[in-house]
């Protein structure tokens, strides 16, 4: 066993960790948003034959459901999801960012995975809205032919997307 005066030295070998840290610290702040973004939100909402009175956008429909308006109660499909899944979402982000630091995936891949998971979760919440949202009025059920809140033509649900903002300094 080598003693104090031994000639053996500890050798510190960088196997890419320092380079990876430099890459991470050189990234601009990353943002990931999930919801109805400008391009999809600006589209005219597909109305069924029963309602040709107004032109309304997908974003308008989403906002009415998210916050409520007049006779339409709040059916928060985005904020409600975020509130109910805060801890789970933080764990998902943490786990994927740790894999970036470990060099197992790129920041771009990690944010894409997070975005796809979150979009799927919000869309599932919309699909399962009968379990958490206020019931529809009979008149609405008769008009649309379904008792599932938030889903009529499917356009609103398919408009939920994610966007990643990242870059270098």
N, C-alpha and C positions, 0 to 999 in steps of 0.2 A: 504494500500500500504506500503510495507516494506520500512523503512528509512535506513539511513546510518548505524545505529548500529544494524540492523536486523540480526537475526541468520540464515536467509535463505541464502544458498550458491548456486552458480552456479555449476552444476555437468557436467563434461565433460565425456561423455561416448563414447568410441571407438566401433563402430559396424562393425569393420573389415577393415576400411579404412586404418589405419596405417599398418596393415598386408599386404594389397594389394599393398600399396606403396613400402614396403620392397621387395615384390615379383618382382615388376616391375623394381626397381632399381638394383636387383640382376641378371637381365637378361643381357646377353651379347648383344652388338649391333645386331639388327635384320636387315637382308637384305632380300629383295624380288626382284627377277629378273624375267622379262618376256621376252621371246624370244625363240630362237632355242638353246637348251642346248646340251651339248656334246653327250649324248646318241642318241638323235634324229638327231642331226646335222651330225653325222658320218655315218648315213645310206646312202646307195647309192640312188640317186634320181631315182624314177620310170620314166624311159623314155618310150615314146611311140615308136611304130615300126619305125617311121620316123627318129629317131636319135639314132643310136647305135654306133656312132663314138667314144664317150668318156664315161668314167665313172666319174660321178660328184656326189658330196654329196649334201644332202639337205642344209647343211650350205653354200656350194658354191653357190647354186641357190639363197638362201636368201641374201647372201652378194652381189651378182651381182645386184639383184633387189633393195636392200636397198641403195647402193652407186652408181650403174651404172657401166658399163664396156663396152668399145668399142662402138659398135652400140646399146647397151642396155642402155636406159636412166635411170636415178635414179627414182625409184618408192618406196620411203621410207614409208614402212608400219609400222615400229616400231617408228623410230625417229619422223616421221611426226605425228603419233598418239600422242606421248608424248608431242610434242610441241603444238599441237592444243588443248590438254586436260589438260594442266598443272594445271590450277586453279581448274577444276572439280576433277582431281585426288587428289590434295592437300586436298580438302574438304572431299572427300571420306575417305582418310587416317585419317584425323583429327577426323571425326565423329566416325570412328570405334575405334580409339585409346582412345577417350573419353569414349566409352563404356567399354573398358578394365579397365581404371582407376576407373570407377564407379562399376566395379565388375559384369557387365552384361554378359561379355563373356571373354574367355581366349585370351591371345596374339596369341596363335596358331590358334584359330577360326577366329580371326580378320584378320590375315595375309592370311589365306586360302580364306576368303571372298574377300579380296582385290585382291589376285592373280587370282581367278576365274573371277572376274569382268573385270580385265585388259586383260586377255587372250581373253575373249569374245569380248571386245571392239576392240582389234587388229584384231581378225578374222573377225569381221563385217567390219572393214575398208578394209580388203583385199577383202571381198565379194563385197563391194560397190566401188571398185577401178575405175570403169568406170567414176565415178563422180569426181575424183580428179587426177587420174594418166594420163600420156601421152598416147595417143591412140596407139594401136598396128598397126604395118605396115600390109598392105594387105597380104603380103607373110606369115606373122606370123599367121594371122587370118585363112588363107586358110590351113596352115599346122596343126594348132591345132583344127580347127573347131569351134572356139569361139572368140568373140571380147572382152572378159573380161581379163584385165591384171592380173597378179599374180596367176591366177588359171588355172591350166591345169589338173593335175591328182588329185589335192586336198591334196597331201602329204605335201607340204610346209605349207599350212594353218593349217593342223592338227598337224604339228610339233611345233606350238607355244604353249609353256607351261610356267608354273611359277615354281620357286623354292624358298623355304624359308630357310634362314640360321639363326638359333637362338640357344641359349643355356644359360646355367648358368655360372657364373664366377667361 
